[in-house]
Amino acid sequence: MENSDWVSLLQIKNDFQELAISKHQYIYHILSLVLEIIIAEKQHKTVSQQAINELTDYFFSLDYWTNLDIGLMGSVVSYFTTEAIVLFTDTILENTPDKLKNNLDRIKIDTILNLVSVLISRKEKSASKQLLTLLFAKQFPSYFAFQKLYLLELKAIYQSIWEDPKQGRSLHDDVIHSVSLLLSKAEAQEWDAYFIELTEH
């Protein structure tokens, strides 16, 4: 991003904080915190622990998760503890039907898949296995093809790390072939690089 883009993003963050004060709406403060973390991450700066703590407290306080909440959490998920990720995921899954059907479900599943990816990258075997099992119990319609492929790829990574590397590699090759056909060769190359990064290091 160019310098002018960062200035604009910082202004938006500050605008949200001002709205939080003037409108007495806490959600604007949360939006400001999420932007603060994203900006720090992209500029390779240290992320504020206070911001992470405030967001963790906010998500733990939710009785009902809106799509905005789920999307916001997905933007900063890598900064949460494993215990928090598992609890957040359990809560979201409780409000996700077994038979997936609409964009609301898609947002939830996309976020949970990202959460599982974080757990696998941290080598959290038990938590990863638990969430993969719950996800495979869901019924994915044909128009959830991307999500189904992503789930299969996470299974392939899990198998390669903890179960049967040969079986994991075989599943990965099948997924990559499908990604190349359904999405793009560039996307397939990104997935392949991520697989190698997690399974060979």
N, CA, C and O of each residue as an XYZ file, in Angstrom:
804
protein
N       0.831     -1.190      0.000
C       0.000      0.000      0.000
C       0.875      1.253      0.000
O       1.965      1.269      0.573
N       0.375      2.298     -0.654
C       1.108      3.553     -0.682
C       0.842      4.333      0.607
O      -0.108      4.056      1.339
N       1.697      5.304      0.857
C       1.594      6.084      2.096
C       0.222      6.738      2.248
O      -0.316      6.805      3.352
N      -0.339      7.217      1.147
C      -1.654      7.870      1.194
C      -2.740      6.884      1.631
O      -3.709      7.268      2.287
N      -2.570      5.618      1.262
C      -3.535      4.589      1.666
C      -3.499      4.377      3.169
O      -4.542      4.237      3.808
N      -2.281      4.354      3.741
C      -2.153      4.176      5.190
C      -2.753      5.368      5.926
O      -3.397      5.204      6.963
N      -2.545      6.550      5.396
C      -3.097      7.757      6.013
C      -4.626      7.670      6.028
O      -5.265      8.004      7.026
N      -5.198      7.225      4.925
C      -6.656      7.095      4.825
C      -7.181      6.060      5.810
O      -8.201      6.272      6.466
N      -6.464      4.922      5.905
C      -6.891      3.854      6.807
C      -6.799      4.300      8.261
O      -7.681      3.998      9.065
N      -5.738      5.013      8.592
C      -5.591      5.551      9.948
C      -6.697      6.549     10.261
O      -7.191      6.601     11.387
N      -7.084      7.339      9.266
C      -8.158      8.306      9.464
C      -9.478      7.592      9.730
O     -10.263      8.015     10.577
N      -9.714      6.508      9.000
C     -10.943      5.730      9.210
C     -10.959      5.141     10.616
O     -11.988      5.150     11.292
N      -9.812      4.631     11.046
C      -9.699      4.083     12.404
C     -10.031      5.149     13.444
O     -10.780      4.900     14.389
N      -9.466      6.336     13.257
C      -9.720      7.441     14.187
C     -11.174      7.900     14.132
O     -11.756      8.272     15.151
N     -11.755      7.871     12.928
C     -13.171      8.257     12.783
C     -14.068      7.295     13.564
O     -15.019      7.718     14.221
N     -13.756      5.996     13.486
C     -14.542      5.009     14.232
C     -14.427      5.267     15.740
O     -15.411      5.154     16.471
N     -13.231      5.611     16.193
C     -13.043      5.869     17.617
C     -13.831      7.101     18.064
O     -14.406      7.120     19.152
N     -13.850      8.121     17.216
C     -14.631      9.325     17.528
C     -16.126      9.022     17.559
O     -16.856      9.546     18.400
N     -16.575      8.169     16.635
C     -17.990      7.777     16.617
C     -18.354      6.996     17.874
O     -19.446      7.149     18.422
N     -17.424      6.159     18.322
C     -17.669      5.377     19.535
C     -17.955      6.299     20.714
O     -18.797      6.007     21.563
N     -17.238      7.417     20.748
C     -17.404      8.379     21.847
C     -18.661      9.221     21.663
O     -19.447      9.390     22.595
N     -18.843      9.743     20.459
C     -19.962     10.665     20.222
C     -21.312      9.948     20.179
O     -22.323     10.492     20.623
N     -21.326      8.725     19.643
C     -22.585      7.980     19.510
C     -22.829      7.002     20.665
O     -23.895      6.398     20.775
N     -21.814      6.866     21.519
C     -21.904      5.896     22.635
C     -22.224      4.489     22.126
O     -23.033      3.765     22.706
N     -21.559      4.124     21.014
C     -21.744      2.803     20.411
C     -20.422      2.039     20.472
O     -19.455      2.395     19.798
N     -20.396      0.991     21.283
C     -19.149      0.256     21.523
C     -18.625     -0.436     20.262
O     -17.421     -0.650     20.125
N     -19.520     -0.783     19.354
C     -19.098     -1.499     18.155
C     -18.124     -0.661     17.329
O     -17.250     -1.211     16.658
N     -18.266      0.653     17.372
C     -17.319      1.508     16.639
C     -15.918      1.411     17.248
O     -14.915      1.467     16.537
N     -15.866      1.268     18.546
C     -14.572      1.079     19.214
C     -13.945     -0.246     18.781
O     -12.739     -0.327     18.549
N     -14.771     -1.270     18.676
C     -14.281     -2.587     18.235
C     -13.751     -2.510     16.807
O     -12.700     -3.070     16.499
N     -14.474     -1.820     15.946
C     -14.013     -1.642     14.559
C     -12.672     -0.916     14.534
O     -11.786     -1.257     13.749
N     -12.531      0.078     15.392
C     -11.281      0.824     15.480
C     -10.128     -0.075     15.926
O      -9.019      0.027     15.403
N     -10.392     -0.955     16.893
C      -9.350     -1.867     17.387
C      -8.914     -2.857     16.309
O      -7.726     -3.136     16.149
N      -9.890     -3.380     15.575
C      -9.562     -4.326     14.494
C      -8.692     -3.648     13.451
O      -7.702     -4.223     12.997
N      -9.050     -2.442     13.071
C      -8.236     -1.695     12.108
C      -6.847     -1.411     12.660
O      -5.861     -1.466     11.925
N      -6.767     -1.107     13.948
C      -5.472     -0.852     14.580
C      -4.551     -2.063     14.443
O      -3.365     -1.918     14.146
N      -5.100     -3.250     14.660
C      -4.304     -4.476     14.558
C      -3.906     -4.750     13.112
O      -2.762     -5.108     12.832
N      -4.851     -4.581     12.203
C      -4.554     -4.825     10.784
C      -3.469     -3.876     10.290
O      -2.556     -4.290      9.575
N      -3.567     -2.607     10.670
C      -2.574     -1.613     10.245
C      -1.195     -1.965     10.795
O      -0.202     -1.928     10.068
N      -1.137     -2.306     12.083
C       0.146     -2.659     12.698
C       0.751     -3.888     12.027
O       1.956     -3.943     11.780
N      -0.095     -4.868     11.736
C       0.382     -6.105     11.104
C       0.962     -5.823      9.721
O       2.050     -6.292      9.389
N       0.236     -5.060      8.929
C       0.669     -4.769      7.559
C       1.911     -3.886      7.523
O       2.682     -3.932      6.564
N       2.104     -3.087      8.561
C       3.287     -2.230      8.624
C       4.422     -2.902      9.402
O       5.450     -2.285      9.679
N       4.217     -4.178      9.749
C       5.225     -4.966     10.470
C       5.625     -4.313     11.797
O       6.794     -4.289     12.181
N       4.605     -3.787     12.476
C       4.824     -3.184     13.787
C       4.253     -4.099     14.868
O       3.462     -4.995     14.574
N       4.649     -3.876     16.099
C       4.148     -4.672     17.208
C       2.665     -4.379     17.424
O       2.244     -3.225     17.511
N       1.885     -5.461     17.509
C       0.449     -5.314     17.723
C       0.175     -5.069     19.205
O       0.754     -5.732     20.065
N      -0.695     -4.130     19.496
C      -1.018     -3.760     20.867
C      -1.676     -4.923     21.620
O      -2.718     -5.435     21.209
N      -1.047     -5.329     22.731
C      -1.631     -6.381     23.549
C      -2.946     -5.927     24.169
O      -3.855     -6.734     24.362
N      -3.046     -4.660     24.478
C      -4.291     -4.130     25.034
C      -5.435     -4.275     24.037
O      -6.552     -4.628     24.416
N      -5.160     -4.004     22.773
C      -6.191     -4.152     21.736
C      -6.626     -5.605     21.630
O      -7.818     -5.892     21.517
N      -5.660     -6.527     21.666
C      -5.981     -7.954     21.593
C      -6.828     -8.367     22.790
O      -7.805     -9.101     22.644
N      -6.447     -7.892     23.976
C      -7.196     -8.237     25.193
C      -8.622     -7.698     25.141
O      -9.567     -8.389     25.521
N      -8.771     -6.473     24.673
C     -10.108     -5.876     24.581
C     -10.984     -6.643     23.598
O     -12.166     -6.871     23.859
N     -10.401     -7.044     22.462
C     -11.166     -7.809     21.474
C     -11.525     -9.189     22.012
O     -12.631     -9.680     21.786
N     -10.591     -9.811     22.723
C     -10.876    -11.122     23.318
C     -12.037    -11.016     24.295
O     -12.947    -11.845     24.278
N     -12.007    -10.002     25.141
C     -13.087     -9.790     26.105
C     -14.414     -9.546     25.389
O     -15.461    -10.042     25.804
N     -14.348     -8.771     24.306
C     -15.577     -8.473     23.557
C     -16.188     -9.748     22.986
O     -17.386     -9.990     23.141
N     -15.373    -10.559     22.329
C     -15.909    -11.772     21.710
C     -16.411    -12.767     22.755
O     -17.397    -13.466     22.520
N     -15.746    -12.835     23.898
C     -16.210    -13.713     24.969
C     -17.543    -13.237     25.541
O     -18.307    -14.043     26.073
N     -17.830    -11.952     25.440
C     -19.055    -11.408     26.027
C     -20.286    -11.631     25.158
O     -21.410    -11.411     25.608
N     -20.084    -12.064     23.920
C     -21.209    -12.182     22.990
C     -22.119    -13.359     23.327
O     -21.652    -14.480     23.532
N     -23.416    -13.094     23.382
C     -24.404    -14.166     23.519
C     -24.847    -14.636     22.140
O     -25.193    -15.801     21.947
N     -24.832    -13.716     21.194
C     -25.220    -14.037     19.817
C     -24.206    -13.412     18.871
O     -23.897    -12.225     18.972
N     -23.694    -14.217     17.956
C     -22.691    -13.744     17.003
C     -23.371    -13.277     15.721
O     -24.064    -14.051     15.059
N     -23.171    -12.011     15.376
C     -23.643    -11.520     14.084
C     -22.575    -11.827     13.030
O     -21.451    -12.206     13.358
N     -22.946    -11.658     11.770
C     -21.957    -11.866     10.706
C     -20.828    -10.850     10.801
O     -19.686    -11.148     10.450
N     -21.150     -9.640     11.281
C     -20.103     -8.629     11.468
C     -19.102     -9.107     12.514
O     -17.893     -8.993     12.313
N     -19.595     -9.641     13.626
C     -18.702    -10.155     14.672
C     -17.797    -11.254     14.133
O     -16.594    -11.271     14.393
N     -18.392    -12.164     13.382
C     -17.629    -13.298     12.838
C     -16.568    -12.799     11.865
O     -15.424    -13.254     11.885
N     -16.965    -11.856     11.011
C     -16.007    -11.301     10.058
C     -14.877    -10.555     10.739
O     -13.718    -10.675     10.339
N     -15.207     -9.783     11.768
C     -14.179     -9.049     12.502
C     -13.195     -9.996     13.173
O     -11.984     -9.783     13.125
N     -13.724    -11.045     13.799
C     -12.843    -11.994     14.462
C     -11.920    -12.681     13.447
O     -10.737    -12.898     13.710
N     -12.485    -13.016     12.288
C     -11.679    -13.667     11.260
C     -10.505    -12.825     10.799
O      -9.508    -13.359     10.315
N     -10.616    -11.503     10.947
C      -9.549    -10.598     10.513
C      -8.358    -10.581     11.465
O      -7.255    -10.196     11.077
N      -8.581    -10.999     12.712
C      -7.519    -10.896     13.724
C      -7.302    -12.214     14.471
O      -6.696    -12.230     15.542
N      -7.797    -13.314     13.905
C      -7.819    -14.594     14.613
C      -6.441    -15.080     15.052
O      -6.318    -15.733     16.088
N      -5.416    -14.770     14.285
C      -4.089    -15.311     14.593
C      -3.516    -14.766     15.900
O      -2.514    -15.279     16.397
N      -4.149    -13.726     16.463
C      -3.639    -13.134     17.698
C      -4.303    -13.682     18.958
O      -3.944    -13.299     20.071
N      -5.274    -14.582     18.779
C      -5.957    -15.144     19.937
C      -5.270    -16.420     20.415
O      -4.599    -17.103     19.642
N      -5.446    -16.731     21.697
C      -4.873    -17.966     22.241
C      -5.634    -19.159     21.684
O      -6.751    -19.021     21.186
N      -5.013    -20.332     21.775
C      -5.661    -21.558     21.305
C      -6.957    -21.807     22.060
O      -7.964    -22.181     21.459
N      -6.940    -21.603     23.370
C      -8.143    -21.818     24.183
C      -9.282    -20.910     23.723
O     -10.432    -21.339     23.634
N      -8.951    -19.657     23.434
C      -9.969    -18.714     22.972
C     -10.522    -19.141     21.615
O     -11.730    -19.076     21.387
N      -9.644    -19.575     20.716
C     -10.073    -20.011     19.386
C     -11.048    -21.171     19.480
O     -12.070    -21.184     18.794
N     -10.738    -22.149     20.328
C     -11.612    -23.315     20.479
C     -12.980    -22.896     21.012
O     -14.010    -23.365     20.527
N     -12.991    -22.015     22.010
C     -14.259    -21.559     22.582
C     -15.067    -20.747     21.570
O     -16.280    -20.924     21.456
N     -14.402    -19.863     20.842
C     -15.088    -19.080     19.820
C     -15.705    -20.000     18.767
O     -16.850    -19.815     18.355
N     -14.931    -20.985     18.342
C     -15.396    -21.891     17.291
C     -16.582    -22.717     17.757
O     -17.545    -22.896     17.012
N     -16.522    -23.219     18.976
C     -17.639    -23.987     19.517
C     -18.914    -23.156     19.526
O     -19.991    -23.646     19.186
N     -18.779    -21.893     19.917
C     -19.939    -21.001     19.977
C     -20.525    -20.761     18.592
O     -21.744    -20.787     18.419
N     -19.665    -20.529     17.609
C     -20.137    -20.286     16.244
C     -20.785    -21.543     15.667
O     -21.824    -21.464     15.011
N     -20.174    -22.694     15.910
C     -20.718    -23.949     15.373
C     -22.076    -24.281     15.970
O     -22.925    -24.867     15.299
N     -22.284    -23.911     17.221
C     -23.577    -24.160     17.861
C     -24.711    -23.464     17.113
O     -25.852    -23.927     17.124
N     -24.385    -22.351     16.467
C     -25.392    -21.574     15.735
C     -25.290    -21.768     14.226
O     -25.771    -20.943     13.449
N     -24.660    -22.866     13.822
C     -24.540    -23.194     12.400
C     -25.274    -24.501     12.130
O     -24.968    -25.509     12.768
N     -26.227    -24.519     11.211
C     -26.989    -25.751     10.955
C     -26.111    -26.855     10.381
O     -25.071    -26.587      9.781
N     -26.541    -28.103     10.572
C     -25.789    -29.235     10.020
C     -25.826    -29.219      8.500
O     -24.862    -29.610      7.842
N     -26.945    -28.765      7.948
C     -27.081    -28.678      6.495
C     -26.878    -27.223      6.080
O     -27.774    -26.393      6.231
N     -25.711    -26.930      5.565
C     -25.371    -25.560      5.182
C     -26.172    -25.141      3.949
O     -26.426    -25.945      3.052
N     -26.568    -23.852      3.926
C     -27.431    -23.487      2.798
C     -27.273    -22.068      2.255
O     -27.569    -21.838      1.083
N     -26.816    -21.109      3.063
C     -26.832    -19.734      2.561
C     -25.545    -18.989      2.883
O     -24.615    -19.548      3.464
N     -25.508    -17.729      2.499
C     -24.292    -16.936      2.669
C     -23.966    -16.705      4.138
O     -22.799    -16.540      4.494
N     -24.979    -16.690      4.992
C     -24.737    -16.549      6.423
C     -23.917    -17.735      6.924
O     -22.971    -17.572      7.695
N     -24.295    -18.931      6.473
C     -23.554    -20.136      6.847
C     -22.150    -20.109      6.250
O     -21.187    -20.548      6.880
N     -22.045    -19.591      5.031
C     -20.743    -19.555      4.348
C     -19.738    -18.706      5.130
O     -18.575    -19.083      5.274
N     -20.199    -17.559      5.630
C     -19.316    -16.678      6.401
C     -18.823    -17.393      7.657
O     -17.648    -17.301      8.011
N     -19.723    -18.100      8.323
C     -19.347    -18.835      9.530
C     -18.321    -19.916      9.217
O     -17.318    -20.050      9.918
N     -18.574    -20.691      8.156
C     -17.674    -21.788      7.803
C     -16.317    -21.250      7.348
O     -15.281    -21.811      7.703
N     -16.315    -20.180      6.573
C     -15.044    -19.568      6.148
C     -14.201    -19.180      7.360
O     -12.995    -19.422      7.394
N     -14.849    -18.578      8.349
C     -14.133    -18.151      9.550
C     -13.604    -19.347     10.332
O     -12.462    -19.341     10.789
N     -14.436    -20.369     10.482
C     -14.009    -21.559     11.232
C     -12.862    -22.269     10.526
O     -11.943    -22.761     11.181
N     -12.904    -22.326      9.210
C     -11.803    -22.939      8.462
C     -10.504    -22.178      8.704
O      -9.441    -22.784      8.836
N     -10.590    -20.859      8.761
C      -9.402    -20.055      9.061
C      -8.904    -20.327     10.475
O      -7.697    -20.353     10.719
N      -9.831    -20.528     11.404
C      -9.459    -20.848     12.780
C      -8.731    -22.190     12.839
O      -7.726    -22.324     13.537
N      -9.235    -23.172     12.112
C      -8.588    -24.492     12.083
C      -7.193    -24.384     11.480
O      -6.251    -25.020     11.953
N      -7.070    -23.573     10.432
C      -5.771    -23.373      9.801
C      -4.758    -22.820     10.797
O      -3.603    -23.244     10.815
N      -5.196    -21.871     11.628
C      -4.317    -21.302     12.653
C      -3.907    -22.376     13.651
O      -2.739    -22.460     14.032
N      -4.868    -23.202     14.077
C      -4.566    -24.265     15.044
C      -3.563    -25.269     14.475
O      -2.641    -25.692     15.173
N      -3.742    -25.648     13.212
C      -2.815    -26.600     12.595
C      -1.428    -25.982     12.477
O      -0.424    -26.653     12.713
N      -1.371    -24.705     12.112
C      -0.062    -24.045     11.978
C       0.657    -23.961     13.321
O       1.885    -23.904     13.369
N      -0.109    -23.952     14.410
C       0.477    -23.946     15.756
C       0.783    -25.358     16.254
O       1.276    -25.549     17.366
N       0.479    -26.340     15.407
C       0.686    -27.758     15.746
C      -0.162    -28.175     16.958
O       0.288    -28.921     17.826
N      -1.396    -27.672     16.986
C      -2.354    -28.028     18.033
C      -3.164    -29.226     17.539
O      -4.248    -29.061     16.979
N      -2.630    -30.435     17.751
C      -3.214    -31.646     17.185
C      -4.624    -31.915     17.677
O      -5.534    -32.103     16.871
N      -4.818    -31.936     18.985
C      -6.113    -32.305     19.554
C      -7.219    -31.343     19.141
O      -8.287    -31.771     18.703
N      -6.966    -30.052     19.278
C      -7.975    -29.049     18.920
C      -8.278    -29.091     17.423
O      -9.430    -28.945     17.016
N      -7.247    -29.289     16.609
C      -7.440    -29.361     15.158
C      -8.316    -30.548     14.794
O      -9.237    -30.430     13.985
N      -8.023    -31.687     15.395
C      -8.792    -32.907     15.132
C     -10.246    -32.728     15.528
O     -11.149    -33.133     14.796
N     -10.471    -32.127     16.678
C     -11.826    -31.913     17.181
C     -12.648    -31.066     16.212
O     -13.790    -31.405     15.900
N     -12.072    -29.975     15.742
C     -12.806    -29.069     14.862
C     -12.977    -29.655     13.456
O     -14.012    -29.450     12.822
N     -11.974    -30.375     12.972
C     -12.118    -31.039     11.672
C     -13.262    -32.047     11.707
O     -14.043    -32.142     10.760
N     -13.356    -32.796     12.796
C     -14.425    -33.789     12.940
C     -15.795    -33.113     12.913
O     -16.716    -33.596     12.253
N     -15.928    -32.003     13.626
C     -17.201    -31.277     13.661
C     -17.555    -30.719     12.280
O     -18.718    -30.739     11.878
N     -16.553    -30.226     11.560
C     -16.803    -29.667     10.231
C     -17.211    -30.741      9.224
O     -18.081    -30.510      8.384
N     -16.589    -31.907      9.308
C     -16.934    -32.982      8.379
C     -18.327    -33.545      8.644
O     -18.880    -34.255      7.804
N     -18.895    -33.233      9.805
C     -20.263    -33.674     10.109
C     -21.294    -32.779      9.416
O     -22.468    -33.141      9.329
N     -20.863    -31.618      8.924
C     -21.755    -30.699      8.218
C     -21.985    -31.191      6.789
O     -21.141    -31.870      6.203
N     -23.140    -30.833      6.248
C     -23.458    -31.183      4.866
C     -23.209    -29.962      3.976
O     -23.878    -28.937      4.102
N     -22.233    -30.096      3.077
C     -21.844    -28.993      2.206
C     -22.565    -29.107      0.857
O     -22.355    -30.087      0.141
N     -23.403    -28.139      0.494
C     -24.025    -28.168     -0.841
C     -22.981    -27.912     -1.919
O     -21.864    -27.487     -1.623
N     -23.342    -28.168     -3.153
C     -22.381    -28.048     -4.264
C     -21.839    -26.629     -4.399
O     -20.700    -26.443     -4.826
N     -22.645    -25.624     -4.039
C     -22.181    -24.238     -4.186
C     -21.276    -23.803     -3.032
O     -20.894    -22.636     -2.950
N     -20.936    -24.730     -2.150
C     -19.910    -24.497     -1.132
C     -18.616    -25.207     -1.549
O     -17.874    -25.704     -0.702
N     -18.357    -25.249     -2.840
C     -17.213    -26.008     -3.362
C     -15.885    -25.520     -2.789
O     -15.034    -26.334     -2.429
N     -15.698    -24.208     -2.702
C     -14.451    -23.667     -2.161
C     -14.251    -24.118     -0.719
O     -13.165    -24.558     -0.341
N     -15.306    -24.006      0.082
C     -15.211    -24.386      1.495
C     -14.922    -25.882      1.648
O     -14.143    -26.282      2.513
N     -15.542    -26.692      0.820
C     -15.311    -28.136      0.881
C     -13.872    -28.469      0.508
O     -13.239    -29.308      1.149
N     -13.359    -27.817     -0.522
C     -11.971    -28.042     -0.932
C     -10.998    -27.599      0.163
O     -10.003    -28.273      0.430
N     -11.293    -26.472      0.787
C     -10.435    -25.950      1.865
C     -10.430    -26.925      3.039
O      -9.388    -27.179      3.643
N     -11.607    -27.471      3.355
C     -11.704    -28.447      4.437
C     -10.886    -29.698      4.118
O     -10.172    -30.213      4.978
N     -10.991    -30.181      2.889
C     -10.222    -31.357      2.481
C      -8.720    -31.077      2.523
O      -7.929    -31.949      2.883
N      -8.336    -29.859      2.154
C      -6.922    -29.495      2.186
C      -6.400    -29.457      3.629
O      -5.276    -29.882      3.897
N      -7.209    -28.952      4.540
C      -6.807    -28.944      5.949
C      -6.685    -30.370      6.482
O      -5.804    -30.669      7.289
N      -7.572    -31.238      6.026
C      -7.474    -32.653      6.409
C      -6.178    -33.251      5.871
O      -5.503    -34.010      6.567
N      -5.830    -32.907      4.630
C      -4.599    -33.413      4.021
C      -3.374    -32.958      4.816
O      -2.438    -33.730      5.027
N      -3.391    -31.708      5.249
C      -2.277    -31.183      6.051
C      -2.214    -31.904      7.392
O      -1.139    -32.289      7.852
N      -3.377    -32.083      8.011
C      -3.436    -32.786      9.302
C      -2.878    -34.205      9.163
O      -2.062    -34.644      9.973
N      -3.328    -34.912      8.131
C      -2.859    -36.283      7.916
C      -1.349    -36.322      7.689
O      -0.656    -37.200      8.202
N      -0.859    -35.370      6.922
C       0.571    -35.353      6.604
C       1.432    -35.098      7.832
O       2.541    -35.621      7.937
N       0.923    -34.296      8.759
C       1.692    -33.964      9.957
C       1.592    -35.059     11.010
O       2.597    -35.422     11.620
N       0.380    -35.594     11.233
C       0.162    -36.446     12.398
C      -0.245    -37.892     12.112
O      -0.150    -38.732     13.007
N      -0.690    -38.208     10.906
C      -1.218    -39.556     10.677
C      -0.430    -40.324      9.613
O       0.462    -41.108      9.935
N      -0.763    -40.094      8.372
C      -0.154    -40.843      7.269
C       0.288    -39.856      6.180
O      -0.533    -39.419      5.373
N       1.579    -39.504      6.155
C       2.059    -38.519      5.168
C       1.735    -38.893      3.723
O       1.421    -38.026      2.907
N       1.811    -40.183      3.412
C       1.534    -40.603      2.030
C       0.060    -40.366      1.676
O      -0.256    -39.888      0.586
N      -0.831    -40.705      2.606
C      -2.261    -40.487      2.378
C      -2.579    -38.985      2.323
O      -3.402    -38.538      1.524
N      -1.908    -38.223      3.189
C      -2.104    -36.777      3.184
C      -1.659    -36.152      1.876
O      -2.341    -35.283      1.334
N      -0.516    -36.591      1.368
C      -0.004    -36.063      0.099
C      -0.938    -36.428     -1.050
O      -1.162    -35.614     -1.945
N      -1.486    -37.647     -1.034
C      -2.405    -38.072     -2.084
C      -3.669    -37.218     -2.095
O      -4.136    -36.800     -3.154
N      -4.219    -36.961     -0.904
C      -5.414    -36.121     -0.811
C      -5.084    -34.701     -1.257
O      -5.868    -34.074     -1.968
N      -3.941    -34.200     -0.847
C      -3.508    -32.855     -1.244
C      -3.413    -32.742     -2.764
O      -3.871    -31.757     -3.343
N      -2.822    -33.740     -3.410
C      -2.689    -33.707     -4.870
C      -4.060    -33.652     -5.550
O      -4.245    -32.950     -6.544
N      -5.020    -34.408     -4.996
C      -6.383    -34.393     -5.549
C      -7.009    -33.012     -5.384
O      -7.651    -32.496     -6.299
N      -6.815    -32.420     -4.205
C      -7.378    -31.095     -3.939
C      -6.764    -30.061     -4.867
O      -7.476    -29.245     -5.452
N      -5.457    -30.095     -5.002
C      -4.757    -29.122     -5.857
C      -5.232    -29.218     -7.296
O      -5.389    -28.199     -7.970
N      -5.460    -30.432     -7.769
C      -5.971    -30.633     -9.132
C      -7.342    -29.970     -9.273
O      -7.612    -29.306    -10.273
N      -8.204    -30.149     -8.273
C      -9.545    -29.549     -8.313
C      -9.477    -28.030     -8.222
O     -10.215    -27.330     -8.916
N      -8.600    -27.524     -7.376
C      -8.447    -26.075     -7.233
C      -7.979    -25.465     -8.545
O      -8.450    -24.399     -8.944
N      -7.067    -26.130     -9.204
C      -6.551    -25.646    -10.486
C      -7.661    -25.563    -11.533
O      -7.691    -24.639    -12.347
N      -8.572    -26.536    -11.505
C      -9.660    -26.578    -12.478
C     -10.784    -25.598    -12.127
O     -11.296    -24.888    -12.993
N     -11.162    -25.570    -10.836
C     -12.315    -24.781    -10.411
C     -11.982    -23.325    -10.115
O     -12.827    -22.448    -10.296
N     -10.774    -23.061     -9.667
C     -10.379    -21.699     -9.309
C      -9.350    -21.176    -10.295
O      -9.709    -20.526    -11.277
N      -8.080    -21.451    -10.048
C      -7.032    -21.026    -10.976
C      -5.736    -21.752    -10.646
O      -5.571    -22.282     -9.547
N      -4.831    -21.772    -11.598
C      -3.527    -22.390    -11.354
C      -2.744    -21.599    -10.313
O      -2.005    -22.175     -9.514
N      -2.908    -20.283    -10.324
C      -2.211    -19.443     -9.348
C      -2.682    -19.771     -7.934
O      -1.876    -19.854     -7.007
N      -3.987    -19.956     -7.777
C      -4.542    -20.324     -6.469
C      -4.021    -21.684     -6.034
O      -3.683    -21.887     -4.867
N      -3.959    -22.608     -6.975
C      -3.460    -23.952     -6.673
C      -2.003    -23.887     -6.205
O      -1.611    -24.609     -5.288
N      -1.218    -23.038     -6.824
C       0.186    -22.889     -6.435
C       0.309    -22.330     -5.018
O       1.191    -22.734     -4.261
N      -0.580    -21.399     -4.663
C      -0.575    -20.838     -3.303
C      -0.914    -21.914     -2.276
O      -0.281    -22.002     -1.224
N      -1.915    -22.730     -2.588
C      -2.305    -23.809     -1.675
C      -1.167    -24.815     -1.531
O      -0.903    -25.310     -0.435
N      -0.502    -25.112     -2.633
C       0.591    -26.075     -2.603
C       1.749    -25.547     -1.758
O       2.351    -26.290     -0.983
N       2.052    -24.271     -1.913
C       3.137    -23.664     -1.133
C       2.809    -23.694      0.361
O       3.690    -23.934      1.187
N       1.549    -23.451      0.703
C       1.133    -23.467      2.109
C       1.232    -24.883      2.675
O       1.647    -25.077      3.817
N       0.851    -25.855      1.873
C       0.950    -27.263      2.287
C       2.405    -27.620      2.599
O       2.693    -28.230      3.629
N       3.302    -27.243      1.718
C       4.725    -27.539      1.905
C       5.267    -26.820      3.137
O       6.040    -27.391      3.907
N       4.859    -25.568      3.318
C       5.308    -24.786      4.461
C       4.943    -25.464      5.789
O       5.754    -25.501      6.715
N       3.724    -25.997      5.875
C       3.272    -26.590      7.133
C       3.733    -28.029      7.347
O       3.898    -28.466      8.486
N       3.938    -28.753      6.276
C       4.227    -30.191      6.410
C       5.707    -30.537      6.305
O       6.116    -31.628      6.700
N       6.510    -29.623      5.779
C       7.918    -29.962      5.570
C       8.867    -29.106      6.413
O      10.081    -29.130      6.208
N       8.303    -28.351      7.361
C       9.161    -27.521      8.220
C       8.898    -27.842      9.681
O       9.520    -27.251     10.564
